[in-house]
Amino acid sequence: MPQQYAEKEKKPDQAMSQDYNKTLNLPKTDFPMRGNLPKREPDTLQKWEDEDLYEQMIAKNEGKPKYILHDGPPYANGEIHLGTALNKTLKDFIVKYKNMSGFCAPYVPGWDTHGLPIELKAMKSIGVENGAIPPVELRKHCKDFAMMHVKNQMAQFKRLGSLGHYCDPYLTLKPEYEARQVEVFGEMAKRGYMYKGLKPVYWCPHDETALAEAEIEYKDVPCKSIFVKFAVTDDKGVITKLLGTKENVYFVIWTTTTWTIPGNLAISLNPNFEYDFVKVPNGEIYVLAKELVASVMKTAGIDSWEVLATVLGSDLELIKTKHPLFDRDSLVITGDHVTLDAGTGCVHTAPGFGADDFIVCQRYNIPIIVPVDGKGRHTAESGKYEGMF
């Protein structure tokens, strides 16, 4: 390095010795230089609670237009997670914003303290399987388990800065809450809104309990599908008029739920679709939706066929066919739920196994058969398949 530059570097930098704090116009505050949030946040939240900040806020807004946030309560069955934390935080934003913008927005937190999610974890916590202890004892364990997590979650929500009437939350197990439910149910019964009937529900054979539709998540699972022929037994004169005979005529259904065949009581067609009577080389005649004939033939490996006649689905209503397994009828009915997405256009209909099937069969006064028990095993109504899962 040249000598003149080396000497320059040894000289002190006058600019570096400047105290920049004196050149800035900064406010004088008591704020500490460090945030130290892990310690300061709990102190701040405790101050809010000691001062009863929520109640002060509501009292100040008394008389202003009401804004009520109806909160869907979390399950009291564990620690809060990212989902419950985000949910509670976003709702807290809304309540605080409304209280600061001209509304009186009270917030009463609550917890769902009933249901399968609590039962399962409560049983796991005491190391028992479903049905191993009497129901009354199980309910006691569930209550204790739920109340423990109400307390824990309440502390965790407060730690997130959530404000609300935490001193008296609504809990679904409170006697007054349950009594109010009974009152509402009773009033509905008085007005004639209640009736006893049947409907298909989602069912868990492992826990032997009903599942809410919102709890069902579907995933793609490889399965075997089947085509099934239902021979015509009573054509109401329709097919005989078209073809000169009803012999050797079959309605063909397609299903991915083979195990529901014992519950079949009908075949649904779309009244507005066209259906072909298709004769194949072995002499059988199949009833198929016109748009699906080619795909069905390809799947079945049938290279040639002849369309003998075409009619609307509504023309075939109330024709009777024979169930492929049992000595009973399967009635041909119509419904708008039938689509051309897949299959044959002739939909296997088992009212004990699906909502669409149930609804369409109600219109025809078709009874319900559910040939499986609570454990998911076929009953005697399934004939030789009794006991199969």
N, C-alpha and C positions, 0 to 999 in steps of 0.2 A: 504494500500500500504506500503511495507517495507520502512523504513526510508532512506536507502541508495539511493533508486531509486528516491524518492521525492526530495532529495537534488540535484541529477543529473539534474533533469528537471528544476530546478530553475536557473542553470547556463546558460548564454547566448550562443546561437548557433553561433559559429564563422563563419560557412559557410553561414548562412543566411545574414550576414552583408556584404558579398562580392558584389561589384559593377560589375555585369557581362558586362555592356556596355563597360568597359575598356578592357575586354578580347577579344572583337570581332573586326575584321577588317572591319568596315562598311564604305561605300562610303559617302563622304560629299556632300549632294544635297540640293537644295532649296525646295524639295517636302515637302508639309505639312504632318504632322503626320496622320491627318485624311483625308479620301477620300472626304467626304462632296459632293458626286456626285450630289444630287438634285440641288446644286448651281453651281458646277463647270462644269457640262455637258453643260448647256445652255451657259455659258461663252465661252467654247471651241467651240461650234457650231457657236456662233456669231462671234468668231474670224475667223473661216473658211470662213464664209460668207463675213465678212469685207475684208478679204484678197483675196476674189474671188478664193479660193483654187481650185475649179473645173476647171475654165478656165485656171489657171496656169498649172494644170496637163495636160490638153488637149494640150495646147501650147507647153509644154515641149516634148510631144510625137508626135508632128506634123512630118509627113514624115514616121513614122513607119507603119507596116502593120495594116490595119484597122480591128477592131473587133466590129461589130454592134449588139447590143442586141435589138431585136424587142420586145417591151414591150406591152403585152395586157393590155390596160388601165383599171383602176377601174371605176365603175360608180360613178358619182358625185351626190350621193343621200343620204349622211349621214356621220357620223363620221367613221373613219377607225375602223376596228375590227381586231381580231387576224389573220384572214385569209389574209386581205390586208396588215397588218403589216408584217407578215411572208413573203408574196410574195415580197413586196418591199425590205425587208432586204436581202433576199437571192439574189435578182438581184443586189443589191448594192455590195454584196460580190464579185459577178462575175465581175462587171464593174471595181471595184477597183483592184482586182487581175490582170485582164488583163492589166490595165494601169501600173501596177508595174512589169509586166513580158514581156515587149518588144512589146506591142501593143499600138495603139491609139484607145481607146474605148470610143467614145463620148456617152453620154446618154441623150436623150431628153424625159423627162417625159410627160405623156399625160393623158387625161381623156375622157371617153365616156360620152357625155352630151346629148345623145338621148335615147329614148326608154321607155318602160312601167315602169321599176323600178323608173325612175325619175318622170314620169307622176303621178303615184299612190301617191308617197310621196308628190309631189307638190300640188296635189289636196287635200290631207289630211291636209297639212299645212295651206291652205286657207279655209278649211271646206266646200268643194263642192263635189258633186258626179259626176261620169262620165256623160258627156253630158249636165251638168248644165250651163256651160258657153261656149261662142263661141270659136271655135278652135283657132282663132288668139289671143284672150285674154289668153287662156290656154297656148299657146306657150310662151307668154311673161312671165307668172308666172313660167313656166318650166325653161326658160332661167335664170331668176333671181335666182331661187332656185338652179339650177345647178352651177352657177358661185359662189354663196355663199359657196357651199360645195367644189368647186375647191380650193378656198382660204383656207378654213379650213383644208382640207386634205393635201394641200401643206405644211402648217405650221407643221402638225403632222408628215408628212414624213421627213421633215427637222429635226424635233426633234429626229427622230430615227437615225440621222446621215447620211441619204441618200444624196449623191452628184449628181448633174445633172444640166442641163441647165434650171433651174426653172424660169429664167427671161422671157423665151418665150416658154412655153409648147405647145404641139399640143392639140387642143380641137376640137372635131368633129363638134362643132357648128360654128367654125370660117368660114367666107365666103370663104377664100382661100382654106380651107380644102374641103368644100362642092363643090366649083368650080372644084377642081381637081377630085373629084368623078364623077362629070358630064362629065368632059373631058374624063375620062377613059371609062365611060359608052358609051359616044358618039363614041369613037374609036371602041369599041366592036360592036356597032350597025353597023358602017360602014363596018366592016369585016364580017357581017352576023351572028354574034354569038347570036343575040337577036331574039326571036320569041314570039308571043303571044299564050299562051296555058293555060291549066288548070293542076293543081296538088293538091293533098290533103295536107293540112297543119294542124298543131296543132292549136287549137282555144280555147280561153277562153270565154265562154258565159257570165261570170260575167263582165269582162272588155271589151268584144266584140272586141277582137284584136287577131292577130296571135301570136303564141308563137314559139320561136326557139326550135329546137329539144334538144339542150343542156339544156334548162330550164325545161324539163320534167323529173320528178322523179316518178318511179312507186312504189307502195306499194301493199301488198296483201290485197284485200278487198273481203269479202264474197259476192258472187253474184249467181244468178240463171242462169243455162245454159239450153238450150233447144235443142232437136233434131227436125228437120223439114223435112218432105217428099216433094220431088219435083217429080210430076208425069211425066213420059216420054210422049211426044206428037209426036215427030218425031225422030225415032231411026236410020234413014239413012239405014235401012235394017239390021243393025248389030245385034240387039237384037232378031228380028224376026227369023233371020237365026240361032241364038243360041238356042232359047227357043221355037220357033214356034209361038210366039206372043210377042207383046210389051205391052199388056194390064196388068194393075195392077203392073207395074214395077215402082219403085221409087228410085231416088238417095236421100240418106239421109245425111243431113249436121248437124253439131253441132256447136253451137256458145254460147259465154258468153256475147255477145253484142246484145241482143234481139232487141234493138231499131234500129239496122242497117238493119233489114230485109226489110223494105220498099225500101232500096237502092240496094237490091240484083239484079244483072243483069247476073250472071254467077255462075257456080259451077266448081271449079278447082280440077283436079286430077293430081297426079304425073304420068308422062308418063311411068315410069319404074316400078311402083308398080303393083302388081297383085290385081285385084278386083273380089270378089265373087258375084254371083247372089244368094241371100239367101232367100229361101222360108220359111215363118213362118206359124204357125197354122191357122191364119185368111185368108190365101190364098194370102197375099201380098208378093211381091218379092222386096227385098231391095238390092241396089248396095252399097257394103262396101269394104274397103280395107281388104284383107285377114287377115292380122295380127291383125286387130281390131274387127273382127266379134265377138269373144267370149266376149270381154269387153262391146261392145254395147248391145249384147243380155242380159248380166247380168244386166246392168243398166236398160234396158227396162223390165226386169222381164220375159223374154221369155226363157222357159226351153228347148225347142226343135226346131230344124230348119234343113233345108236341103239345101246343096250347089248344085245348078243346073248347074252352069258353072263358069269358071274362065278365065278372059282375062286380058291383060295389059291395063293400063290407056290410052295409046296412041290409043288403038282400039276403044275407046268410044268418041274420040274427035269429036266435032261439033254436037253431039246429042242434041236435044232440049227438055227442060222440061218446065212445067208450073209453074210460080211464085205462091206461096201458097196464096197470098193476092190479087193480081191484074191480070188483063187479059193481060199478056205479057209473053214473053219467057225468060227463063234463060238458057243460052247456056253452054254446057259442054266444058270446055277448059282444057289445061294442063299447068303445070308450076312446076319448080323445088323447089319452095318455100313450096310445100305441104310436110308435114312430118308425121310421125307415132307417135308423142309424145302423142297425145290425140285426141279425137273425132272419126271421121269415115273414115278419108282419103279422104273424099269429102268435100272440103272447100267452105263454103259460101263466095261469092266474091261480094263485093260492092265497085266499084272503087272510089266512092266519099268519102269513109271512111277509106282508108288505102293505104299506099305506095305500098306494094306488090300487092294488088288488082288492083291498078291503073296501075302499070307497065305491069302486065300480060294482062289486058284488052286492053291496047294500041296495043298490038300485033295482036289483033283480031278486031280492030276498033270498039270496044264496047263503046257506049257513056257513059257519066257520069251523074248520078242523085244524087243530094244532097238535100234530102227532109227535111232539117232542116234550120232554119234561124240563124242570128247572135246571137240571144238570146238563141239558143239551143232548140227551140221549133219546133215541126213538122209542115211542111207546108201542103198545099192542096194536094201535091204529095203523102202524106202519107195516103190519104183517110180518113177513120173514126178516125184515130189517130191524125188528125190535131189539133194543140194547145198543145199537150202533150209534156212535157219536156223530 
